[in-house]
Amino acid sequence: MTAKLNYTREEIFAEYQFASHVKIGDYLFHGGLDAEGNYLSPRSLHRIPAIKAWTQRLKDAGHTTTVFTADDLPMTFFPNTEQSKLLLHHGCKDAMARTLTMVGTIEGYGNAGIALFPQEDLQKYFVEDIEGTCLAHLQYLLPAHGHDEAFSDYKGYKESGHEEMWWVIRDVCLDYPEITDDMFEDLPIPPPPGYQGRAKAAPDALNIAEAIPLAMTPGVPPVLEFMVTGLTSLLAIEFAAASTFKWAKEVLGDPECSSDPEFAVKWVNAISADETIHVTSLQCALSELSTLTILGTEGQHIPGKPVLEAAVKRTIASQQGDRFDRVLAHRMKYIKRELDARPDGEKILAEFAELGPVPEFVA
C-alpha cells in the first residue's frame, strides 16, 4: 500500500478521538488520553504518520534525514541537576520557580514567533516539483507547531500548550510557590513581534538578528533565506528544550525535591512527545531542501545543499557565547539574591559552586 503524502490543513490539524481530556485547576491541557490513559499529542492523528511517510521517502531515495543533532550544540542546563537539588533540599524554591516560569514563558513565545514565518506555497522557490513533501506542507505544519507551544483558542475554547503546562508542573511539583510579576520582567530573551503575554524584555536583551543569524546568499530569494535560517534556528531551540526535559525529570522527578515526582515525569514526557513531532518535521523539511534546486532571483539554479549547510553553520555558531551567557547570568542573579537573604546563604553558595560552574552576573 502506497503511503499517503498529500494532506489538507484540516487533516494536519486533525485530532484523535480522545477518551478524556486533562484539566488541572483552571488549565485544560491540549491533547488528551486514550482509553488506557496514555497521552496523545494534539493535532497528531495524521501529522505523525505524514512526517514518517515523508521521512521514509527520503530514506528510500538514499538521502540523509538529519541535518544536525543535539550533539552539535553546547547543551548545558544551568543550574545543573545537582545544583538544583541542593537549592531545593535547602528550601530555596524561588530561583527554581523563576527558572520554570521562564522555561514556560519562552515556550509561549513559540506561537507568535512561528507566525512570523511566511505562510505560503513554497513551490515557486524550487525547480523541482515539491508536491507530496514535508516542505510543501510547512504552511500547515508550522501553525500546528505554534499552537503546541502556547495556549490556543482556534477550536473556540482556551487550550493550554507547553507554556502553561510548564507552569502547572512548576506549581504541582514545588507545592504552589509564590509567583510574582517580576518573574516575567527583565528577561534576557525578548518576546517576538505579535506576542501578547506577560513577558517583558531586559533593556540589553538579544535582538532578532542575534536570534536568527541571517545572511543574504547571492541569488537566493530573501524569503526563502529567512525560512531556511529560521527553520534551522527553530530546530536548535527544540534541541535546547531536550536538555530542559532531562534536567526537569531528574530534579522534579526526585521525591526529595518534588511534591509530586510522578506528575513531573508524566507531563514532561508529554511535552517531550509533542516536541519530537517538531524535531522530526523540521529535520525532514530541511533534509528535503538539501536535495532540491533553488530557483534564484534571476532565474539561476542554485543547489539547496550548500545554502542549508551555511545556515546550519551560522545557527550552531549562534547557540553559544553572549546570547546564552545572558540567560545563565539572569538565573544566577536570582539564585544569589535568594541565598543572600538567608543566614546560611554563603555556605549554600559555596556548596553550589562546588557542584558546577557559576556564571558571572550583574547584581
C-alpha positions in Angstrom: 0.0 0.0 0.0 1.4 3.4 -1.0 1.8 5.8 1.8 -0.3 8.9 1.8 1.9 12.0 1.0 -0.6 14.9 0.5 -2.7 16.4 3.3 -5.0 19.3 3.7 -4.7 21.8 6.5 -7.7 20.2 8.2 -6.0 16.8 8.1 -2.8 18.1 9.5 -4.7 19.7 12.4 -6.9 16.6 12.9 -7.2 15.2 16.5 -7.6 11.7 17.8 -10.9 10.8 19.3 -9.7 11.2 22.9 -11.2 9.1 25.7 -10.7 12.0 28.0 -9.0 15.4 28.4 -6.8 16.6 31.3 -7.9 19.6 33.3 -5.9 20.7 36.3 -7.3 23.7 38.1 -8.1 26.3 35.5 -5.9 24.7 32.9 -7.2 22.4 30.1 -4.2 20.7 28.6 -4.0 20.2 24.9 -4.0 16.7 23.5 -5.8 14.0 25.5 -5.7 10.5 26.8 -6.7 7.2 25.2 -8.8 4.5 26.9 -5.7 3.2 28.7 -4.7 6.7 30.0 -1.8 7.1 27.6 -1.1 10.7 26.4 -1.8 11.5 22.8 -0.3 14.7 21.3 -2.6 17.3 19.9 -3.1 17.5 16.2 -1.3 14.2 15.7 -3.8 11.9 14.1 -2.3 12.5 10.6 0.7 14.7 11.5 2.8 11.8 12.8 2.2 9.3 10.0 2.6 12.1 7.4 6.1 13.0 8.8 7.0 9.3 8.9 6.0 8.9 5.3 7.9 11.9 4.0 11.0 10.9 6.0 10.8 7.3 4.7 10.6 8.6 1.2 13.9 10.4 1.7 15.5 7.3 3.2 14.3 5.2 0.3 15.9 7.6 -2.1 19.2 7.3 -0.2 19.1 10.8 1.3 20.0 11.9 4.8 17.1 12.7 7.1 19.2 14.6 9.7 20.8 18.0 9.1 22.3 18.3 12.6 21.7 16.9 16.1 21.8 18.0 19.7 25.4 16.7 19.9 26.4 19.5 17.6 25.3 22.1 20.2 26.5 23.2 23.6 23.7 21.6 25.6 24.3 22.7 29.2 21.4 23.5 31.5 22.1 25.9 34.4 21.7 25.4 37.3 22.7 21.7 36.7 20.8 18.8 38.3 22.9 18.6 41.5 23.0 22.4 41.9 19.2 22.5 41.6 18.7 19.6 44.0 20.9 21.4 46.5 18.8 24.5 46.4 15.6 22.6 46.8 17.0 20.5 49.6 17.5 23.8 51.5 14.1 25.0 50.6 15.2 27.6 48.1 12.2 27.4 45.8 12.2 31.0 44.4 15.0 30.5 42.0 13.6 27.2 40.8 10.2 28.7 40.4 11.7 31.5 38.4 13.6 29.1 36.1 10.5 27.0 35.4 8.4 30.2 34.9 10.9 31.4 32.3 11.0 28.0 30.6 7.3 28.1 30.2 7.2 31.7 29.2 9.8 31.3 26.4 8.0 28.2 25.2 5.0 30.6 24.9 6.9 32.8 22.6 6.6 30.0 20.0 3.2 30.7 18.7 3.9 34.3 17.9 7.4 33.6 16.7 6.3 30.9 14.3 3.5 33.2 13.0 6.4 35.3 11.5 7.3 32.5 9.1 5.9 33.0 5.6 2.6 31.1 5.3 2.7 30.4 1.5 3.2 27.8 -1.1 7.0 27.3 -1.4 6.9 25.7 -4.9 7.8 28.9 -6.6 11.2 28.8 -4.9 12.3 25.4 -6.3 13.0 24.0 -9.7 11.7 20.5 -8.8 8.1 19.6 -8.0 7.7 19.6 -4.2 4.2 18.1 -4.2 3.9 15.4 -1.5 6.8 16.7 0.5 7.1 18.0 4.1 8.3 21.3 2.6 5.0 21.6 0.7 3.1 21.2 4.0 5.0 23.7 6.2 2.3 26.2 5.7 0.1 23.8 7.8 2.8 22.2 10.0 4.2 25.4 11.3 0.9 26.8 12.6 0.2 23.4 14.2 3.6 23.6 15.9 2.9 27.1 17.1 -0.4 26.0 18.7 1.5 23.3 20.6 3.8 25.8 22.2 1.3 28.3 23.7 -2.4 28.4 24.6 -4.7 28.1 21.7 -8.3 29.1 21.1 -8.6 28.1 17.5 -11.3 25.5 18.4 -13.4 28.1 20.2 -12.1 27.4 23.7 -8.8 28.0 25.5 -6.5 25.1 25.4 -3.2 25.1 27.4 0.0 24.4 25.4 3.5 24.0 26.7 3.7 27.4 28.2 1.0 26.8 30.8 1.8 23.1 31.1 5.3 24.0 32.4 3.6 26.4 34.9 1.4 23.6 36.1 4.4 21.3 36.5 6.1 24.1 38.5 3.1 24.6 40.7 2.4 21.0 41.5 6.0 19.9 42.0 7.1 22.9 44.0 3.9 23.0 46.1 2.5 26.1 44.6 5.2 28.7 45.1 4.5 32.4 45.1 4.6 33.7 41.5 5.4 37.4 41.3 5.1 39.9 38.4 8.9 40.4 38.3 9.3 36.8 37.2 8.0 37.9 33.8 10.1 41.1 33.7 13.7 42.0 32.7 14.0 38.8 30.7 17.2 38.1 28.7 15.3 36.8 25.7 12.7 39.2 24.3 9.3 38.1 23.1 8.8 38.1 19.3 6.6 40.6 17.5 3.0 39.8 17.9 3.4 38.3 21.4 0.6 39.3 23.8 1.7 37.6 27.0 3.1 39.0 30.3 6.8 38.8 29.4 8.9 41.9 29.2 12.5 42.0 27.9 15.5 43.5 29.7 17.0 46.6 28.0 20.0 44.6 26.8 18.1 41.5 25.7 19.3 40.0 22.5 17.6 41.2 19.3 16.1 39.3 16.4 19.3 39.4 14.4 21.1 37.6 17.2 18.3 35.0 17.5 18.1 34.3 13.7 21.6 34.9 12.2 20.6 35.8 8.6 23.0 36.0 5.6 21.9 37.1 2.2 23.2 34.5 -0.2 23.6 35.9 -3.7 20.6 34.8 -5.8 18.6 33.1 -3.1 15.2 34.7 -2.6 15.2 36.6 0.7 12.0 35.0 1.8 13.5 31.5 1.3 16.7 32.6 3.1 14.7 33.7 6.1 12.7 30.5 6.0 15.8 28.2 5.9 17.7 30.1 8.7 14.5 30.3 10.7 13.9 26.6 10.5 17.5 25.7 11.5 17.2 28.1 14.4 13.9 26.6 15.4 15.5 23.1 15.3 18.3 24.3 17.6 15.7 25.6 20.1 14.0 22.2 20.1 17.3 20.5 20.9 17.8 23.0 23.7 14.4 22.0 25.0 15.5 18.4 25.2 18.2 19.3 27.7 15.5 21.0 29.8 13.4 17.9 29.7 16.2 15.8 31.0 17.0 18.3 33.8 13.4 18.7 34.8 12.8 14.9 35.1 16.0 14.4 37.1 15.2 17.3 39.5 11.4 17.3 39.8 11.3 13.5 39.4 13.3 13.2 42.7 10.9 12.6 45.6 13.3 14.6 47.9 12.9 17.7 45.7 9.3 17.4 44.3 5.8 17.3 45.8 4.7 15.0 43.0 7.6 13.3 41.1 5.3 11.1 39.1 3.4 14.1 37.8 6.6 15.7 36.8 7.9 12.8 34.8 4.5 12.1 33.2 3.9 15.6 31.9 7.5 16.5 31.0 7.4 13.3 28.9 4.1 14.5 27.3 5.7 17.8 26.3 8.7 15.9 25.0 6.5 13.7 22.9 5.0 16.9 21.3 8.4 18.3 20.7 9.5 15.1 19.0 6.9 15.8 16.3 8.5 19.2 15.8 12.0 17.9 15.6 11.2 15.2 13.1 9.2 17.6 10.8 12.0 20.2 10.8 14.7 17.5 10.1 12.6 16.2 7.3 11.8 19.5 5.6 15.4 20.7 5.8 16.7 17.4 4.6 14.3 17.6 1.6 15.6 21.1 0.9 19.2 19.8 0.6 18.1 17.6 -2.2 16.4 20.3 -4.2 17.5 23.1 -6.6 16.6 26.7 -5.6 15.2 28.9 -8.4 17.3 32.1 -8.0 16.1 35.7 -8.2 17.5 36.0 -11.7 16.3 32.5 -12.8 19.6 30.8 -12.0 19.6 27.3 -10.5 21.2 27.2 -7.0 21.9 23.8 -5.2 20.0 23.7 -1.9 22.6 21.7 0.0 25.3 24.4 0.4 22.6 27.0 1.3 21.4 24.7 4.0 24.9 23.9 5.2 25.7 27.6 5.6 22.5 28.2 7.5 23.3 25.2 9.8 26.8 26.5 10.4 25.5 30.0 11.3 22.9 28.6 13.6 25.3 26.3 15.5 27.7 29.3 16.0 24.9 31.4 17.4 24.0 28.9 20.1 26.8 29.9 22.4 28.6 33.0 23.7 26.9 36.2 24.8 23.4 35.0 23.9 23.5 32.2 26.4 25.7 33.9 28.9 22.8 36.4 29.4 20.4 33.6 30.2 22.7 31.9 32.7 23.5 35.3 34.3 19.8 36.1 34.7 19.2 32.8 36.5 22.3 33.2 38.7 21.2 36.7 39.7 18.1 35.4 41.4 19.8 32.4 42.9 22.3 34.8 44.6 19.5 37.1 45.7 17.6 34.3 47.3 20.7 33.0 49.1 21.8 36.4 50.2 18.5 36.6 52.2 19.4 33.5 54.2 21.8 33.3 57.2 23.3 30.1 55.7 23.3 31.5 52.2 27.0 31.9 51.9 27.6 28.3 52.9 25.0 27.1 50.4 26.5 29.2 47.7 29.9 27.7 48.3 28.5 24.2 48.1 26.6 25.3 44.9 29.8 26.4 43.3 31.5 23.1 44.1 28.8 21.3 42.0 29.4 23.1 38.8 30.2 26.3 37.0 28.7 29.6 38.4 28.2 32.3 35.8 29.1 35.9 36.3 26.2 38.3 36.7 25.4 41.9 37.2 23.7 42.5 40.6 
